[in-house]
Amino acid sequence: MRLALLLLLATATWGQLRTDVVYTRFDPPLYSLRKPVPMRLEARAGAGVDSMTFCLPCAFGQTPVRLPMNDQGTGGDLVAGDRTFTITLQPSDLASFLQNDPHKIGGLLEAFNGATRVVSLSSAVNVLKEAPAVNIASVNASTQLSRNLVNLRLTNAEFFGDAQNSTFISRRFYSLFPDDFDFINVVYEGSLFQNRTHQIGKNEIRGIGMIATNNTATFGSAGKLLGLSRFPIDSFFDVDHGRNSAVGFLDETGHQWLAFLSDAKFSGSRPHWPFSDLATGIMGFSDPTNGQGLGIPGDFVPEGPNFRIQNRLGVPAQTFKDLELYLMGMIPSSQVGPHFVLRDQTQIGKLSSGLLDGPADTVTIQDVIAANGARVPDSTGSQKTFRMATIYVTLDRLASADEMAYYDHATTLMEGLFSQRTLGIGHLNTMIRDIPNHVAPAKPEIHWVGQASGGFAISRNGWIEIKGAGLSPTTAVWSSAPDFAQGRMPTALNGVSVRINGRPAYVYFVSPNQVNVLAGLDAALGTVNVEVTSNGVTSDPFPVTKNASTPSFFYFGATSYIAATHADNTLLGPAYMSVPGAAFTPARSGETIVLYAGGLGITLGTLTEGASTQSGALPTPPIVNIAGRVASVAFAGVVAPGLYQVNVTVPALTPGDAAVSLRVGGVNATGLIPIQ
């Protein structure tokens, strides 16, 4: 039930519609990068609203440009005087906002009564990128499904009436599908301006602070359902198709077990954590005024008797905390370390300053067990693999093929994210029904192009990810290419080639849904077309912005930790990431470390187009900050095709995760390194 502050500036109580702005939706409901078209935003207003505006930059803190919406039956508005205000947004209006967030396009909806602003609400549309097409099967006139998604079509009366009670949705689901699922997600098309929630279906676990209960029959389940999560705002159910995503889904699923401890230090903050080191993770802390879940984009670092919030650049925690994993039944109590809770819990107003007052009380796992009892079943007998069904509810229509593909893909990504955030111990099965995979399109389709580990723009000599469908009939990497024997990089791999602005790129990896290439050295900048040719058939051109440099760090796996080494070439990272044969250790203040990045630009001297070896220093070293302090750069340059090495000296810092910023050409790359 965590509230995303930048996406929702006001919220109604769960199960109760707002009376000022009832509902908004975009048409089409996803913004397609491969087929950009005008988008119509509709907003249903209540009786106290007589005009509305929409401001695209407002949600990003930019100069406000308020665009009037109308209810006059013109400019895309369908019916005059029906209290549904409308604005039509052109692709040119939307393009620049993808630079702020390549996963969502959001703006600020403002409702007025005369000159008085009644309410400001954020409204966003998800961006359709790499979701592969899916086969869709019809169940009946109001139900369709793909492999990992069920779509229910509701009437207007159902959508704004019965469906506000999630048991109405779950009962309809169970009338068509067996009782084989532990969790259900319900995602509503558009924005109902309510907070997301999790409801317990069944809890028979002792020692986690909740009373044993079984409400499965209420949901229509015969006894299998553990819990149901409701997402009344569709953009809240978005995994961002990347490494820093799905906090909403993880938070709601986590409420099946968290945070309901009866210890006095925890009970006043339900259903989240109090101000503590636990509050800096996925589950966040509870706003003392209304119980809403809020997040802290940093870690608590001791500073004398107080605690400084060391910024993580808004990146969510990489895993559930050890105490959370214990309560979820993933690890034994012996693996839970001590935690601390601030004595003064009235400091929400001090979050902006980044410094909270101590002292704090230590809480051990022995304290938790003494107050709540031991977890039963313990980690040796607890359930760790779960089945999950996702239901997408649409208003007066069935979902489009793009919507089915997007939410099906988002759901499958959650399998890996849940496993990763539970240290590989927990597992999800998101399959609804085994429907054959979609047949590849007649020609390659590009859905998204961007810098590897970076944003929407690409650069000279930069690694690029191309995502789509039918890009290659097989999977291969360039180590199999014979070109290397001649000191060249391959321009084709298994019949797949890529052109950027008409010039060949160097193909590293090919698969049906993703191709990775290295851009050439040509100086063409601005909007360029990317084309993929597979077995002689070429895709439609996909326009993308090409810059002289687009800096981005490479990361270790699905984390925010920068790919880095110590000066002796040993791996730099948190110790918990160590595996046999690959030991990670944090950085030390004063040592020189090596950071690896891409897209930093052209070096001094001559780089040979297409050569399998590259080297050279950058004409101007990038500006690097670590934990807000300038770091001395000893070297920055290319050491292999498209791979840049930056040697920096770590300033004197306190232990913990340190935010790193690397700046080239006015653009920042960001990530984390651990300090000991």
N, C-alpha and C positions, 0 to 999 in steps of 0.2 A: 504493500500500500504506500509505496514511496512516491512522493510528488516530484515531478520533474519541473523545477522552477522556471526554466527558460521556455518550456513548451506550454505550460498551463499557469496562467497568472491569476486565475480564480477558479474555484471548483464548487460544485454542488454536492450535497450529501448523497452517498450511494443510494440508488433506488428512487431518487426524487429528481425530476427534471427541473432545470432552471425555469424561471418565469420571465426573464428578460430576453435571453437568447437561448432558445430551446435546442437548436441543432444546427450544425453546419456540415456540408459535404462538398467535395470537389467532383467535377465531371470533366474529363475522366477521373476515376478515383486514384490513379497512379500517374505520375509524370514520367513519360517514356523518353529516355535520351536518344533512342534510335529512331523514334517517330514523334518528334516534338510537335504538339498541336496546341491551339488556344485552350485554356482551362477556364471553366466557369465555376465560381465559388458561390454557393447558395447558403444563406443564413436565415433560419426561421426565427422571427422576433416575436416577443410577447407584447401584451397590450400597452406596456409603458414605454415602448420604443417607437420613434417616428422617423429616424434616419440612422444610417450606418456608414462607416468608412472602413477601408482595409489598407493597412500600412505594411508593405513588404519589409522595409529595412528596420522597422521599429523593434522587432524581436531580436535584432542583432546589435542594438545600441547605435545604429547609424543615424544620419540626418533624417528625420521623419518626412515622408512623402505620402500624404493621406489621399487615397483614391476613393471617390464617392461610390457607394453602391446604390442601386435603384430598385424600386418596386413598381415600375411603370410599364412593364410589358415590353421593354425595348432593351437593346444592348445585351441580349442573351437572357434577360429576365423573361420567364415563360408566361406568367399570369400577372396582370396588373392588379395591385391592391390586395394580394393574398398574404401580405405580411412576410413574404419570402424575398429578402433583399439579395441582389445578384451583382456580381462584377465579372467581366471576362478579361482574363489575363493572357497576354500574348507571350510566345516563347521568348521574345526579346526582353520582356519585363522580368522573366524568371531566370534568365541565363546567369546573370551576375551573382545571384544568391546561391548558386551551386558552389561558388568559391568559398562561401561561409560554411556550408555543410553539404557535401555531395550526396548525402543520403536522404535529406528532407528539404522541402521548400516551405518555409513558415513565415507567417506575418501576424500582425496584431489586428484583431477585429475589435472595433470600437462602436458601441451602441449609444445613441443620444436620445434624450427627451428634450426637444428644443435645443438650447445651447448647453444643457447639462449632460455630461457624459455619465451614463448609467453604469457601464461596466466595460472593461477591457479584457479580452480573451485571446489567447493565442490559438491559431489554427494552422495546421501543417499537413502537407501531402507527402507521402513516401515516394521516393524515386525508384523506378523500375530499372534495374541494371542487369546483373548477370544471371537472373533467375532463368533456368532452362525451361522450355515448354514442357507441359505434362499432358498425358492422356486424361480425359475427363469422361466419367461415366454418369449417366442419368439414373437416378433412383426413382423419382416421381416428378410431378410438375413443379414442385417447390424445393427439390433437393438434388444436388449433384455432388460428386466427390472425385478427388484425385487420390493418389497413393497415400498422401499424408494430410489431407484436408477434406472437411465436409463443409459444403455451402448450403445454408438454409435461406430460402427466400421468404420474407415476412411481409404481410400487408401493413399498411400505414397504422391501422389500429393495433395490430400485434406488436409492431416495432416500438411504438411509443406507449403501449399499455402493458400487456402481459409479459413481453420480453424484458421489461425492466426488472422482473424477478427472474433470476438466472435459472431457477428450477423449471420454469416454463420451457427454456431452451433445452436443458438436459433431459427433460421428460420426452420432448419430441425426438431428441437424438436416440434415446433408448427405445423408442417405439420402432426404430429402423435398424439399430445396431445392437450387438450383444453386450452384455455386462463384462467386458474384458479389459477395462481401462482403469488405471489407478488415478489419473489426473485428466481433467478436461480444461481446455482454454476456450473461452468464448470471446471473440473479437467482433466488435460492431463496426459496420461501415460508417465513416464520418466521425463527427465529434458530438457526443452527448454532454460534454463538459462535466463529467463525474470522474472521481478518482478510481483508479483500478483497485481491485480487492481480491482477497482469497477467502473462500469459505471452506470450512472443514466438513467433509462428508463423514469420515470415520477417523477416530483417534483412539487406539487401544494401547498406546505406549505410556509407560510409567517413567517418572524421573525427569520429565522435560517441562513440568510446570502446568500442564493442561489436564483437565478432568477427562477421563475416558468417556467417549460418547460415540453413538452410531446414528447418524442422520441420513444414511444412504437411501432409505425408502423415500424420503422427501424429494430427492433428486431423481427418483425413478430407477435407481440402481438396486440390484438384488443383494448388495453387500460388498461389492468390489471397490467402489469409488472412495478414494482417500480425500480428495479435495478438488475444488473448482475455482479457477481464476478468471476474473471478468475484466475485460479491457474495453470500456465504453468509448475510448478514443483510439481509432485504428492506428494512428502513428505512434502510440505507446507500445504496440506489439510490433516492434521493428528490431531486428538484430543488426541493423546497419551493415550487414554483409561484411563484417570485419572483426578486428581483434578486440575492440573496446566496447562490446555491445551486449545487448540483452539483459541489462541490469533490471529492467522492469519484470521480465519473465523470471529471472533468478530470484528476485526479491519476493515476488508473489508465491512462487513454488516453495521458497524457504520458509514462508509462514505456515507451512504444514507442520513444522517442528519448532519454529523460532518466532518471537523471543518472549516466552511466557514464564520465565523462572520466577519462583515465589520468594526468593531471597529479597530482603528489604531494599537492597541496593539496586535491584532490577525491576521490582514490581511496579513502581510508579511510572515507568516509561513505556509500558506495554502499548502496542505490540511491537515496538522496536527497542533499541538499546538506549540507555541513558548516555550522557556525555562521558565517553570512555574510549579506550583504544578500540573496543569492539565497534563503536559507532562510525569508525572510518572505513568500514568494509561495505559489503554488498547490502546489508540490511539497514544501515543508517541509524538515525536516532529519531525519537518522537518529538515533534513540536509540542511543547508543554501546553500551548493554548488550545489545540484541537486534535492532538494525537496523530496528525499526518506525519508520514515518514519523510525525512529530509536527509540529504547526503552531505558529507564533508569531503571536499576534493583534496584531501591531504592526509598526512599522518601526524599524530601528536608526538612531538619531540621535546623532552625536558629542557627547560631554560630556567635555571635556578629553581625556585619553588613552583614555577608556573609551567605552562605547556604551549609551545609554539606549533601552529599548524604549518607543516612543511608541505608546500603545494605539490600535487601530483599532476597538475595541468588538467584536472577534471577527469583523469583516467580512472575508471572503476577498479576496485581491488581485484587482483588476479585470481584469488581463490576465496572460498569461505574461510573464516577464521577457525582456528583449531577447536575452540569451544563450540562453535556452530557445527563443525563436522562431527564432534562427539554427540551433540544433541540430535543430529540427523542420523546417527547410527553408523557413521562411516569410519570412525577411528575409536580406539579404546581410550579410557580416561587417562592412562599412563602417558599418552602423547599430547596432553593438553597442558600448556604452560600457564603461568600467572597472567592476570589482566588487571587493569586498574580502572576505577570509576572516580570521577571528580566529585568532591564533596559538594561543591556549589553547582547545582543543576539549573540555575536561573541565568545562564550566560549566553543565551541565543543571540542577544544583541551584540556580543563581542566577537562573533564569528568573522565579521568583516575586517576586524583589526588583525586577525590571525594570532592573537595571544589570549589564552584562557587562564584564569586564576587557579592555582593549586590551593591546598594540597589534594592528593588523591589517595583512595584506599585500595589496597591490593586485594584481589579476589582470586582464590585458587580453586582448582577443580574439587578439592576436598570441601571447600565452603559450599560449592554448588550442590554436591552430593548430600552434605549434611542438611541442607535446607529443602531439597527436593527428592532425595532418595536417588539411588543408582538407576541408570537407564536400563529399562527392561522392555524388550530384549536388548542385550548389549551388542557391540559391533560384530561379535562372532555369529550372532543369530538374526541380525536385523536385515530388513529388505533393502537391497541396494540397486536393483534393476526394476524399472517402472515402465508401464505402457501409458502413453499420453495421446489423447485425441484433441485436435484443434478444430473448432467450429467457427466459420466466418459467416456472420449474419448480415444479409443485405436487404435493402428497402425496396419493395415492389419490383424486384428484378433478380435474376440469377447473376452471379459474378461473371465477369468477362474472362477470357482465356488468360489474359495478362494477370488479372487478380489471382486466379487459381494458381498460376505459376509462381507468382511472388510469395504468397502466403504458404504454399506448399514448400517452397525452398527455404523460407524463413523458419518454418517448423523443423525441417531436417537439420538445419544448422544448429538448432538448439540441442540436438543429440550430443554433438561434439563439445558445445559450450558447457553443458551441464557436467559432462565428464571432466573437462579441463578444470572447471571451478571447484570440483570435488576431488582434486588430485588424482583423477583417473579411477576413483573408487566407485562413484555412482554412475549409472547408465540409464538412458532413456531409449525407448523404442517408440517412434512417432508414427509408425505405419498404421493407417486405418484399414486398408485393404490392398492386397497385392495386385495392383493394376500395372500392366506392362508399361515400360518406359516409352516415352514419346519417340516417334520415328523422326530421325534427323531431317531438317528442312532441305529443300532441293538445292539451295545454295547457302554458303556460310552466312550467318547473321551475327553482326556485331551489336552487342547491347551496351557495352561500357568500355572505355579506354582510360587508363590513368597511369601515373607514375607508380612503380612498385613501392609499396609501403608509404605512398604519398597521396597526393590529392588528384584532382581532375585534370590538371595540366600536365604536359610532358616536357622533355627538354632534350637538347643535343647530348649525345653520348649518355643517355639515361635509360635505365631499365624500365620497360613498359609492360603492363598487364593488359591483355585484351580478353574480354569475357563475352560470351554469347552462346550460340547453339550451332551445331554442325560445323565447327571450325576445323576439325580433323577427324578422320575415321579411326585413328589410333592414338595412343599415347607414346611419346618418345622424348628423349633429351638429347642435347647436341653432342654428348660424349660419343654417340654412335655415328657422328658425321665424319666422313673421310677428309673433309677440308682441313682439319687440324694438322694432318701430315704435311701439308704445304704451308703451314703457318697462317691459315686464313680461318675466319669464322664463317659458318654456313649461312647462306641466304635462303636456303630451303631445307626442310626436314620432313621426311616421309610424305613428300608431295605437297607440303604446306609452305607458303611464302607470304611475306607481308611487305607492303609498300607504304611509306609515309611521305606524303607530298610527292608521290610518283617515284621515290627513290627506295631501293631495297633496304630493309632492316635485317638484322642478324638474329636468326631464330634459335632460341635456346631450348624451349619446351613447347610441345604441342599436345593437345587433348581435345576431346569433343567440345568442351565448354570453356577452355582457357588456353591462350597462347601467350608466351612470354618472349619478348624480343628486346634487343638493344638497338636504340635509334642510332643512325649514322651521324657523321660530323658536319653535314651540310648546314649552312647558316640561315636557312629559311626559318622565319619566325612568324608568329601570329596564328591565324586559323589554318590548319592543314588537314587534309583528308587521310584517313587510315583505311586500308583495304587488305582483306585476307583472301588469298587464293588457295583453294583446297582441291587437289586433283583436277586442275584446269578450270574450276568454276570460281568466279570472283564475287565477293560480297558487295553490297551497296557501300559507297564511301561513307565513313563516319567522321564528322568534323570534330576536331579537338584543338585546344590552344597549345601551341608549342612556344616555350620560352628559352632564353639562353641558358637559364638554370632554374631548376625546380628542386630545391634541396629536400631530402628525406633520409631519415635514418633507416638502416636495416635492423630488424629485431630478432631476438631469440624466440622462435616459435610464435605462438599466439599470446605473447606477452607485450608489455610496453618497455621491457628492458632492452636497451640498445645492444646490438651485436658489438662486442668490445672485448679486448684482451689487455692483460698487463704487458709491460715492456718485454717480459720473457716469453710472450706468446701463450701463456696460460689463460684460461677463460675467465672473464670478469662478469660476475653476476651473483645473485643471491645463492647461498649455499644449498638451499632446499631444491634447486634445480639440478643438482649434481646427480649423475647416474654413473654406473661402472664404466670407467674409461674416459669420463668427461667430468672433471671436478671444477666447480665454479667457486670463486671467492670474491668478496667485495673489494672495492678500491680503498686505498688509504690516502688520507690527506698528504699532499706533497709529492705523491708519486706521479710519474708520467704514464698515461694510459693511451690506448689506441681505440678510436671510435671508427666504425665503418658506416659509410653513407653512400648515397647516389645522387645524381643530378646536380652536382656542384659546378658544372660548367667546363669550359675548354681550358687546358693547361698551357703553360709556357712551352715554347719549342713546337715540335711537329708531332702530332699523332697521326698514324697511318690508318686511313680508312680500311676497315675490315680486317686489320691485323689481329691475330689471336693473342698478342701481348701488347700492353699499353703501359706507359709510365710517364710521369711529368708532374711538376709542382704547379699549383694554382698561382696566377699572377698576384692575387691578393688573398691572404688567408681569411677564412670565415671568422666571424665573431662568435665565440663560444662562451656561454654562461652556465655555471653549475651551481644550483641552489641560489640563483640570483647574483652570484659573484663571477666576475670576469675571470676566465681561465686562460693562461698563456698557451698559445698555439705554437709548437715547435716545427710542425710540418703539416701541410695539407696538399694532397695531390692524388693522381690516379696511380694505382698499383697493379691493376688488371682491367680487362675490358669493362667499363662502366662502374668499376669499384673504386671508391675514394677512401683514402685513409687519412684520418685527422689525429695527430699526436698532441695531446693536451696535458697540462699539469693540473692536478686536482688541488683546488684551494683548501685551506684549513676549514674543515666542516665537522659538524656533529654527526654521529652515526644515524643511519636511516636511509631511506630512498631519497635520492637527490634528483630534482628535475634538471634536465639538460636542454639547452636551447642553442641551436646552431643557425646563424643568420647569413644568408648570401642573397645579394640583390634585393633586399627588402623583404625577403620571405624567410620564415623560421621553420626549421625542423625540430621536433621535440621528442623527448623520451626520458627514460629513467636509468640511473645507475645506482647500485647500493654502495653505501659508505660504511666502513667499520671503524 
